[in-house]
Amino acid sequence: MNKSKLLYLAPQNPYPPIDGGKIGIYYPAVYLARYFDVTLVFPTFESKEKLKYTEEHFRKYGIEALPFRKNTTNDVIPLMFNFFKKEPFKWDKYYDKEAQTMINSIVQKRDIKYILVSAPHMAKYALQAKEKFKDLRLFLREHNVEYKLVEQFKLFTKNPIFKFIAYWQLKKSKKMEIKYWRNFEKVIFISDSDLQIASEEYSNSKDKFMVLYDGFEQILKEVNKEDIPKNPNFIYTANLKTIQNRISFEWLINKIWIPNFDFIRKNNIKLFVTGNNDEEILKSIRTKNFQDLNIINLGFVDNVNDEIFKYKYVLSPTIIGSGLRLKILNGMACGKTVFTTPLDLQTCNVFKDMENIVRFETPEDFIQKFLILEKNDDLYIKICSNALKTIKKYFSWDKYAEIMFNLISVEN
């Protein structure tokens, strides 16, 4: 069977798939390779030795991984020079003329028919290629509505210099992102809330936009009473170097955990954190000793699922951000009760409070719902079991790839 050729443009090396950003690139590539001849292109500043493992890994799935050399880290000097450019800083720092030449060459030599872009700050490569190859059909996957991240950072930061920079970047980001939406056959959002945000900004969105939830590998088939951990502990799996996670974690500790700390200490409740060194945790919550708050740093773990299985509850305390939190799906796929904020709950219409997930917003309802679950094992098992059913029904990579294939085929 001759497969159609798909060029997949990603903002980072997705291997190994160890965090939400990488997972959202890696699994679409692997599953789409069942339907397409996939060429994966991404910027990186990693060593050739590390990239060799990436290329060999993807080759097993019939995917040709072609990285190009580009440093996409934040730097003050390019940020200042960005004042004189039309593109926002984040988007401008990903673009490289030599990489564009490489991408154009790939399209021509491999007779590429379709380009899937995994983030709007990689979209310029696809749009420039289409100017040269008119028959290309372009599809954009929005992991987040990018300008909303800038807007939320502007609201949350107390630094007047950062606030000014965010205001200036927000104007450019919003204008550019909406402009780019017009130039793609389809724009695919991974959350219902992002679709709503985009639809309100772009009136001709009915045939242009759609929601397609990311998948998640099924980890557990069922939850039984003997599976319930005896401890009443929570786990939070997030990289606190990411500004959204850091702000959300600070809110969790200062607005939820510390106000309840007398109860937490009395009942020996602990919060376990993965994916960070001690310095990152201290920087996030601005305290000298987080251990005194019953917070335990597990550091960088080999298998996050093995850690999640040890604890009774998973936390996703998002107060800033866009898109769908894969830490929620990870917790649900492990058969756990996931505590989420209203912002998390509204990302997907299939999330239902006290049915397959638990919503909290204040110190009072956090403890109230915790106590309800601690006293009712049947309710805990019901929520965990419904979480597994939700993952199986709505968050399947098999279904994701099939829908994407049909979408692109129909657009042909």
N, C-alpha and C positions, 0 to 999 in steps of 0.2 A: 504493500500500500504506500503510494507516494503521499507524503504529508506536505501540507502548505508550510511555507517558511515564515517564521515569526521572529522578529528581533525584539528582545526584551531589554529595555533600558532601566537600570536600577541605580539608586544613589549610593550604594555601598556593596561591599562583598558580603553576600548573605550566608557564607559558610565559615564556621559552623553556625546553625540557627539557634543562637543562645539568648536572644531577646526579642521583644515584640517587633522591632523594625526589621530584623533579619528574617524572622519567621514569616512575616508578611511578604517577603520577596522569595525566600527559598522554596516554600511549598507550592506556590503557584507555578514556579519554574518547573519543578519536578513533575507535578501532575499535568501541566499543560504539554509537557514533552510526550505524553501519551497520544496527543492529537496533532501536535505540530513538530516541525523540525526547528528547535529553539536555539537561537544564538543569544547568549547572555552577555551584556556589556555593562561595565560599571567602573567608576573611578576608585582609585585606592592609592595609599602610600605605604602599603605593606611590603615586606621583603619578597624577593623572587622565590625563596624557599617555601614560604607560607603559601604563596599563590600557586605553586606547583601542586600542593595538596588540594587546593580548591579546584584547579583545572582537572586533576585526575578524578576527584570525587564526582564532579558533574558529568564527566565523560561516561561514567557508568550508566547514567540515565540518557545517554545520547545527546547531551547538551554541550555545546561548545562555549566555554567561558572565556571571554576575551577582555581582561582588565586593561585599563589605561592609567598611566601615572598622573595623579592629580592630588594635591594636598587640599582637602576640603575643611580643615580645621579653622576655627575662628581666629582672626588676627586683627588687631586694632588698626594698623596702617591701611590695609585694603578696605576696612570698614569706613575709614575717613574719606578715602578716595571715592567710595561708592556714592558719596553725596552728589557727584557730578554725573552719575549714570542713571539711565532710565530703569534698569533692572534692580530689584531689591538685592541687598548684599548676599543673602543666602542663595539666591538663584544665580547671581553673577559668579560666585566663587566656584560653582560646579561646572561652569562652561569653559571649554578649551578649544581653540581653533584646530589644533592638531587632532584632537579627539573627534571633532566634527568631520575632518577629512577621512579619518579612519572609519567612522560610521557610514559616511557616504560610499566609501569603497566596499564595505561589507554589503550594503544594500545592492550595489551594482553587481558585485561578483557572485553573491549568493542568491540573486534574484528574489530578494525579500519582498513579500506582498503586504505584510502587516507589521506595525510597530505597536507594542504595548509599553507604555511608560508608567513606571511605578511611583512616581512622585512629580508634582508640577515643576520642581526646580531642575528636573531633567528634561522637561518638555521641549526646550529650545532646540535640542539636538534633533528631535523628531520633526519639528516644524521646519527647520532649515533643510532637512533631508527631503521633505515633501516639496519644497520649492524647486528642487532639482529633479525629483522623481514624482511626477504628478499623480501617478496611479496608486501611490502608497495610501493605505488606510490606517488611520491613527486612533488609538484607544488609550485613555488616561485612567489609571487607578489612583484615587485620592486616599492615601493612608490617613491624612488629616486635611481639613480645610486650613491651608497654611496661614492665611491672613488672620484667622481666628486665634491661632497660637500667639501671634504678635500682639493682637488686640488684648488678649487676656494677660499677657506679660506686662503690657503697658498699665493695666489696671492694678496689678498686684505689686509691681516694683515700687519701692519707696525712694529709690535713688533718683534725684531729679535729672541727672545726666542720662541714665538708662531710660527714663521716662521720655525724654526728648528724642533719643535715638529710636525708641520704639514707635513714637508718634510718626516720625519721618519715614521709617521703614514700613509702617502699617499702610500709609497712603499708597506707597509704591506696590506693596505686596497685593493689596486688594485689587487695585486697578489691573495689575498684570495677570493675576490668577483668573479673574473673570474674563479678561481678553483671551486667555489661552483656552478656556472652556469652549469658546465659540469655534475653535479650529480643530476640534476632535469629533470623530463620528459619535463616540459615546464617552461619557465621563462616569466612571463607576465608583461609587462611595461605599465604604464598608460599614457605615452606621446610618440609622434612620435620622438621627439628629443632624448629621452633616448634610444629608439630602435636603432636609427642611431648610437649613441655613442657606444652602446654595440656591434652592428654588426661590427663596424670597429675594435673592439678589439678581437672579437671571430669569426674566419672565418667560423666555422661550425654552423652558427646561423640560417640558413634558416628554418630548421624544429624544432629548439629549442626555438626560440624567437617569440613573438607575441605582438601586442598592443591591449589593451582592456581599453578604457577610463572608468574612474570611472563615476558613475551616479550622478545625483543630483535630489532631490525631486522637482517636478514642483510646483512653488509658485504662479505664475501669468499666466493667460490664454491669455490676450491680453493687448495692450497698446493703450490708446486713448489720444487725445489732452488734455483733462481735467486732465489726470494723470500726466502731466508734472509739476514738482515742479516749483514754481515761482522763487526760489532762484537759483543762479548759483554755488552752493556749491558742494564740493567733500567729500567723506567718504572713509576712509582707515581702514579696519578691519583686524588686525593682532596682534599677540603676539610678542612684541619687545624683549622678553627674548630670542627668537630664533635668533641665530647669523645671519642667512640669512635675516630675516626681519629687523633686526637692521641695517645691512649694507645697505640694499636697501632703508630703510627709510631715513637714513643719506644722501644718494645720492640724493634722491628726494628733500629733503629740501635744501641742499647746491648747487645742480647743476640745479635744475628746479624751485623750489619755490622762493628762495631768489633772483636769477637773475631777476625774473619776479615780484618782490614784489611791485614795484611802481604801476604797472598795477593792481595787485591783491588788493592792499589797495584802490586804486582809485575806483575800481568796487565792493568793499566790498565782495570779494570772500573769503570763509572760507574753511578750511580743518578740518573735524571732524575725530577723531581717537577713536577707541574702543579697549577694551581688555587690557588696561594698566593703571597703576597709573602714576601720574605726574613724579615721579622719573625716570621711565623707558623712558619716552619721553625725558626728559632733558638729560639723559645719552646717548641716541641715537643721538641727534642732537647737543649736547654739547653747550647749550646756557642757560642763566640764566632765561629767561622768554619767553617761546614759545607762550604765548598769544599775545605778541606784533607782532608776525608773522601771526596773524589771524588763529592760530591753536587752536582748542578747544578739550579738552580731555573729552570724554563721559564716560570713565572708563569702568567698567564691566557691560554690559547691559543684561537684561533678555532675550530679543529677538532681535537678530541682524537684522533680516529681517525688523522688524518694524522701525529700525533706517535707514536702507538702503532706504526704501520707502520715507523717508523725504527729501532726497537729490537727486540732478539731476545726479551726476556722481559718479562712483566708481573708485578707483585707485588701480592698482596693479603694483608698480614700481620695479619689480624684476630685479636685476642686478647680483645676485648670487643665485645659487640653481639648483635643478634638479626636474624632475617630473612635475606634473600639479598643478597649483595654484587653490585650491578650492575657494578662494576668488573671482576669475574670474567667475567661474560657479555660485557662489552665487549671484553676481551682475547681471549676465545675466538672471538667473532664476527669479530675481526680476524685470525684464524688464527695466534694466538700461543700459546706455552707459558706458562701462568699458574702461578706459584709461590704456593701457599696454605698456610695453617696448618690444623691438625686441626679447629679451630672452623669454618673455612670449608668444609672438605671434608664435614663431617657435615650441612651445611645441605640438601644435595640428594643423594638416593640415586643419582642418575645420574653424580655425580662419582666417578671412579675414578683412584687414584694411579698415575702412570706410564702411564696409558691415554689420558686426555683432559685431565689436570691433573697438577700435581706438588705433593706434600705435603712440607712441611719443618717442623721443630720445634726443632732445635738447630743451632748453628753448624756442627757436623760434617756432619749430613745435608744441610744447605743446599749446602755446597761439594761434597760427594760426588755429589749428583744433578746439580749444575751441571757437574761434570767429565764425568760419564757422557754428558750431552747434548752437550757441546762436542766430544766424541770420536766421536759417533755421529749424523751428519746424518739417517740413515734413521729413527732413533728420534725425533728432533726433529720430522721431517715427519709421522711417524705420530701423535704426540701432537697436533700442530697440526691435522691433517686430522680426527682423531677429535673434536677440540673443535668444529670447524665442523659436523660431522654431529650432534653433541649439541645445538648451538644450533638447527639446522634441525628436529630431531625433537621436542625437548622444550620449546623456548622460543620459540614462535610466537605473536605477537599475534593473528593470524587465528584460531588454535585457541583462544586465551584468550577472545576475544569470543564465539565460537560456543558454547563450554562455558558461559560466563556467561549467554548468552541462553537456552540450554536449561535451565539450572539455575533461572533465574527463571521461565521458562514452566512448568516442571514444578511449581514451588511455587505457581503461580496456582490 
